[in-house]
Protein backbone atom coordinates (compact mmCIF):
# COMPACT_ATOMS: atom_id res chain seq x y z
CA UNK A 1 0.00 0.00 0.00
CA UNK A 2 1.32 3.49 -0.94
CA UNK A 3 1.78 6.53 1.21
CA UNK A 4 -1.11 8.86 1.91
CA UNK A 5 -1.04 12.47 0.74
CA UNK A 6 -0.47 13.48 4.33
CA UNK A 7 2.56 11.19 4.63
CA UNK A 8 3.98 12.41 1.31
CA UNK A 9 3.54 16.03 2.41
CA UNK A 10 5.27 15.32 5.76
CA UNK A 11 8.17 13.56 3.99
CA UNK A 12 8.66 16.40 1.49
CA UNK A 13 8.49 18.95 4.32
CA UNK A 14 11.15 17.01 6.26
CA UNK A 15 13.43 16.61 3.23
CA UNK A 16 13.25 20.24 2.10
CA UNK A 17 12.78 22.05 5.39
CA UNK A 18 15.78 24.22 6.20
CA UNK A 19 16.91 25.23 9.63
CA UNK A 20 16.91 28.99 10.28
CA UNK A 21 20.69 29.04 9.81
CA UNK A 22 20.48 27.11 6.52
CA UNK A 23 17.74 29.40 5.25
CA UNK A 24 19.79 32.49 6.13
CA UNK A 25 22.84 31.00 4.36
CA UNK A 26 20.77 30.19 1.24
CA UNK A 27 19.32 33.73 1.28
CA UNK A 28 22.81 35.24 1.56
CA UNK A 29 24.10 33.18 -1.38
CA UNK A 30 21.04 33.93 -3.52
CA UNK A 31 21.38 37.66 -2.85
CA UNK A 32 25.09 37.70 -3.71
CA UNK A 33 24.50 35.86 -6.98
CA UNK A 34 21.61 38.15 -8.01
CA UNK A 35 23.24 41.41 -6.91
CA UNK A 36 23.43 44.13 -9.57
CA UNK A 37 26.83 45.29 -10.83
CA UNK A 38 27.94 48.71 -9.57
CA UNK A 39 29.59 51.23 -11.86
CA UNK A 40 30.42 54.89 -12.34
CA UNK A 41 29.84 56.83 -15.55
CA UNK A 42 32.75 59.21 -16.03
CA UNK A 43 33.27 61.98 -18.57
CA UNK A 44 36.79 62.45 -19.94
CA UNK A 45 38.24 65.76 -21.10
CA UNK A 46 41.55 64.81 -22.70
CA UNK A 47 42.49 68.40 -23.58
CA UNK A 48 42.29 69.46 -19.92
CA UNK A 49 43.50 66.09 -18.55
CA UNK A 50 40.38 65.98 -16.39
CA UNK A 51 37.70 63.45 -15.57
CA UNK A 52 34.50 63.69 -13.54
CA UNK A 53 32.06 61.09 -12.21
CA UNK A 54 28.71 61.99 -13.78
CA UNK A 55 26.55 59.29 -12.20
CA UNK A 56 26.57 56.05 -10.25
CA UNK A 57 24.74 53.05 -11.58
CA UNK A 58 23.54 49.52 -11.08
CA UNK A 59 23.29 47.03 -13.94
CA UNK A 60 20.84 44.17 -13.38
CA UNK A 61 20.94 40.64 -14.77
CA UNK A 62 18.45 41.52 -17.53
CA UNK A 63 20.76 44.30 -18.76
CA UNK A 64 18.58 47.09 -17.34
CA UNK A 65 20.33 50.00 -15.64
CA UNK A 66 19.41 52.36 -12.80
CA UNK A 67 21.30 55.65 -12.40
CA UNK A 68 21.78 58.09 -9.54
CA UNK A 69 23.28 61.49 -10.42
CA UNK A 70 26.62 62.79 -9.16
CA UNK A 71 27.54 65.75 -11.40
CA UNK A 72 24.87 65.37 -14.08
CA UNK A 73 21.11 65.59 -13.75
CA UNK A 74 20.42 62.12 -15.05
CA UNK A 75 18.38 59.76 -12.90
CA UNK A 76 16.18 56.83 -13.77
CA UNK A 77 15.90 53.38 -15.25
CA UNK A 78 17.18 52.55 -18.72
CA UNK A 79 17.02 49.50 -21.03
CA UNK A 80 20.77 49.16 -21.39
CA UNK A 81 24.14 50.61 -20.54
CA UNK A 82 24.59 51.59 -24.19
CA UNK A 83 21.52 53.81 -23.94
CA UNK A 84 22.94 55.51 -20.84
CA UNK A 85 26.31 56.08 -22.49
CA UNK A 86 24.71 57.56 -25.60
CA UNK A 87 22.69 60.02 -23.49
CA UNK A 88 25.73 61.03 -21.40
CA UNK A 89 27.95 61.65 -24.43
CA UNK A 90 25.24 63.68 -26.20
CA UNK A 91 24.72 65.86 -23.13
CA UNK A 92 28.39 66.44 -22.30
CA UNK A 93 29.85 66.51 -25.84
CA UNK A 94 32.82 64.54 -24.45
CA UNK A 95 33.69 60.86 -24.44
CA UNK A 96 32.39 58.91 -21.45
CA UNK A 97 33.64 55.75 -19.83
CA UNK A 98 32.16 53.09 -17.55
CA UNK A 99 34.26 52.21 -14.52
CA UNK A 100 33.18 48.99 -12.80
CA UNK A 101 33.43 49.35 -9.03
CA UNK A 102 33.51 45.76 -7.80
CA UNK A 103 36.39 43.39 -8.52
CA UNK A 104 36.56 40.79 -9.74
CA UNK A 105 34.25 42.07 -12.42
CA UNK A 106 31.08 40.00 -12.70
CA UNK A 107 30.22 38.61 -16.15
CA UNK A 108 29.28 41.28 -18.66
CA UNK A 109 25.54 41.50 -19.31
CA UNK A 110 24.83 41.90 -22.99
CA UNK A 111 21.56 43.00 -24.58
CA UNK A 112 20.66 43.37 -28.25
CA UNK A 113 21.34 47.12 -27.96
CA UNK A 114 24.91 46.34 -26.89
CA UNK A 115 25.78 44.20 -29.91
CA UNK A 116 28.01 45.51 -32.68
CA UNK A 117 28.17 43.33 -35.80
CA UNK A 118 26.82 40.38 -33.81
CA UNK A 119 29.57 40.60 -31.18
CA UNK A 120 29.26 42.06 -27.68
CA UNK A 121 30.93 45.42 -27.20
CA UNK A 122 33.33 45.45 -24.24
CA UNK A 123 31.64 48.19 -22.21
CA UNK A 124 34.15 47.83 -19.40
CA UNK A 125 36.87 49.41 -21.47
CA UNK A 126 35.28 51.75 -23.97
CA UNK A 127 31.61 52.38 -23.25
C-alpha positions as CSV (number, residue, x, y, z in Angstrom):
1,X,0.0,0.0,0.0
2,X,1.3,3.5,-0.9
3,X,1.8,6.5,1.2
4,X,-1.1,8.9,1.9
5,X,-1.0,12.5,0.7
6,X,-0.5,13.5,4.3
7,X,2.6,11.2,4.6
8,X,4.0,12.4,1.3
9,X,3.5,16.0,2.4
10,X,5.3,15.3,5.8
11,X,8.2,13.6,4.0
12,X,8.7,16.4,1.5
13,X,8.5,18.9,4.3
14,X,11.1,17.0,6.3
15,X,13.4,16.6,3.2
16,X,13.2,20.2,2.1
17,X,12.8,22.0,5.4
18,X,15.8,24.2,6.2
19,X,16.9,25.2,9.6
20,X,16.9,29.0,10.3
21,X,20.7,29.0,9.8
22,X,20.5,27.1,6.5
23,X,17.7,29.4,5.2
24,X,19.8,32.5,6.1
25,X,22.8,31.0,4.4
26,X,20.8,30.2,1.2
27,X,19.3,33.7,1.3
28,X,22.8,35.2,1.6
29,X,24.1,33.2,-1.4
30,X,21.0,33.9,-3.5
31,X,21.4,37.7,-2.8
32,X,25.1,37.7,-3.7
33,X,24.5,35.9,-7.0
34,X,21.6,38.1,-8.0
35,X,23.2,41.4,-6.9
36,X,23.4,44.1,-9.6
37,X,26.8,45.3,-10.8
38,X,27.9,48.7,-9.6
39,X,29.6,51.2,-11.9
40,X,30.4,54.9,-12.3
41,X,29.8,56.8,-15.6
42,X,32.7,59.2,-16.0
43,X,33.3,62.0,-18.6
44,X,36.8,62.5,-19.9
45,X,38.2,65.8,-21.1
46,X,41.5,64.8,-22.7
47,X,42.5,68.4,-23.6
48,X,42.3,69.5,-19.9
49,X,43.5,66.1,-18.5
50,X,40.4,66.0,-16.4
51,X,37.7,63.4,-15.6
52,X,34.5,63.7,-13.5
53,X,32.1,61.1,-12.2
54,X,28.7,62.0,-13.8
55,X,26.6,59.3,-12.2
56,X,26.6,56.0,-10.3
57,X,24.7,53.0,-11.6
58,X,23.5,49.5,-11.1
59,X,23.3,47.0,-13.9
60,X,20.8,44.2,-13.4
61,X,20.9,40.6,-14.8
62,X,18.4,41.5,-17.5
63,X,20.8,44.3,-18.8
64,X,18.6,47.1,-17.3
65,X,20.3,50.0,-15.6
66,X,19.4,52.4,-12.8
67,X,21.3,55.7,-12.4
68,X,21.8,58.1,-9.5
69,X,23.3,61.5,-10.4
70,X,26.6,62.8,-9.2
71,X,27.5,65.7,-11.4
72,X,24.9,65.4,-14.1
73,X,21.1,65.6,-13.7
74,X,20.4,62.1,-15.0
75,X,18.4,59.8,-12.9
76,X,16.2,56.8,-13.8
77,X,15.9,53.4,-15.2
78,X,17.2,52.6,-18.7
79,X,17.0,49.5,-21.0
80,X,20.8,49.2,-21.4
81,X,24.1,50.6,-20.5
82,X,24.6,51.6,-24.2
83,X,21.5,53.8,-23.9
84,X,22.9,55.5,-20.8
85,X,26.3,56.1,-22.5
86,X,24.7,57.6,-25.6
87,X,22.7,60.0,-23.5
88,X,25.7,61.0,-21.4
89,X,27.9,61.6,-24.4
90,X,25.2,63.7,-26.2
91,X,24.7,65.9,-23.1
92,X,28.4,66.4,-22.3
93,X,29.8,66.5,-25.8
94,X,32.8,64.5,-24.4
95,X,33.7,60.9,-24.4
96,X,32.4,58.9,-21.4
97,X,33.6,55.7,-19.8
98,X,32.2,53.1,-17.6
99,X,34.3,52.2,-14.5
100,X,33.2,49.0,-12.8
101,X,33.4,49.4,-9.0
102,X,33.5,45.8,-7.8
103,X,36.4,43.4,-8.5
104,X,36.6,40.8,-9.7
105,X,34.2,42.1,-12.4
106,X,31.1,40.0,-12.7
107,X,30.2,38.6,-16.2
108,X,29.3,41.3,-18.7
109,X,25.5,41.5,-19.3
110,X,24.8,41.9,-23.0
111,X,21.6,43.0,-24.6
112,X,20.7,43.4,-28.3
113,X,21.3,47.1,-28.0
114,X,24.9,46.3,-26.9
115,X,25.8,44.2,-29.9
116,X,28.0,45.5,-32.7
117,X,28.2,43.3,-35.8
118,X,26.8,40.4,-33.8
119,X,29.6,40.6,-31.2
120,X,29.3,42.1,-27.7
121,X,30.9,45.4,-27.2
122,X,33.3,45.4,-24.2
123,X,31.6,48.2,-22.2
124,X,34.1,47.8,-19.4
125,X,36.9,49.4,-21.5
126,X,35.3,51.8,-24.0
127,X,31.6,52.4,-23.3
